[in-house]
Amino acid sequence: MTEVILMSTAKQELSELLEKQPEDSSSEELIRELAFHLMIQRGIADADAGKLAPNEELDARIRSWGD
């Protein structure tokens, strides 16, 4: 039963997000907005779960990309 409630809540949340978009938004713009919203939600969930990396570690990772 909980899964149905969560799905309904997610559907409602995304529907409200879509309603806030301009009427002339393209499909690509809407999908991009939904993807951005989901990435933010995942980031918040990761932060709440303590899944954070210090800035120094991220700096080192990014610098290694150029190697």
Secondary structure, DSSP 8 states (H G I E B T S, - for coil): -HHHHHHHHHHHHHHHHHHTS-TT--HHHHHHHHHHHHHHHHHHHHHHTT----HHHHHHHHHHTT-
